[in-house]
Amino acid sequence: MMGSMMGGWGNYDSLPNYMQEMMQSYWGGMRPFLAWTWLAHLITWILIVALLIAAIRYLWNKGGK
């Protein structure tokens, strides 16, 4: 996650000490939620695929009439 926050360049360990100290409280508070991000991504993609399938079926049926 740190890589995406920094635009894909660098990592947490290469940050200056003052930035690591500043972000420590953020990471400490986010730790319980970060374990579930994979599930949120999975659910999001399932919903996107379901929406696309529903839209395709709707347009297919509408065009067949």
C-alpha atoms as one frame of an Amber mdcrd trajectory, in Angstrom:
protein
   0.000   0.000   0.000   2.846   2.349   0.729   4.075   1.993  -2.830   0.715
   3.038  -4.239   0.554   6.014  -1.888   3.973   7.155  -3.036   3.122   6.790
  -6.704   4.795   3.415  -7.117   8.298   4.698  -6.397  10.136   3.845  -3.205
   9.117   2.102  -0.044   8.598   2.822   3.627  12.137   1.902   4.629  13.678
   4.466   2.291  11.693   7.366   3.789  13.480   9.853   6.052  13.122   9.219
   9.786  10.816  12.172  10.391   8.383  10.869   7.741   8.469   7.356   9.191
   7.660   8.754  12.654   4.864  10.900  11.238   3.282   7.950   9.423   3.687
   5.474  12.290   0.378   6.483  13.889  -1.363   6.084  10.525  -0.045   2.563
  10.017  -0.835   1.609  13.605  -4.455   2.693  13.241  -4.885   1.129   9.808
  -3.344  -2.240  10.590  -6.661  -4.048  11.378  -8.241  -2.803   8.151  -5.258
  -3.517   5.908  -5.636  -7.242   6.528  -9.032  -7.150   4.792  -8.157  -5.072
   1.716  -7.832  -8.181  -0.446 -11.438  -9.032   0.381 -12.620  -5.540  -0.518
 -10.790  -5.768  -3.853 -12.311  -9.176  -4.563 -15.846  -8.018  -3.752 -15.385
  -4.897  -5.868 -14.260  -6.886  -8.903 -17.094  -9.388  -8.485 -19.595  -6.517
  -8.429 -18.030  -4.899 -11.506 -18.159  -8.162 -13.457 -21.757  -8.800 -12.360
 -22.758  -5.296 -13.437 -21.118  -5.750 -16.841 -22.828  -9.113 -17.345 -26.196
  -7.626 -16.374 -25.712  -4.695 -18.763 -24.703  -6.987 -21.631 -27.702  -9.276
 -21.022 -30.053  -6.299 -20.855 -28.751  -4.812 -24.098 -28.732  -8.231 -25.788
 -32.389  -8.856 -24.853 -33.396  -5.329 -25.815 -31.761  -5.692 -29.213 -33.414
  -9.071 -29.859 -36.957  -7.689 -29.612
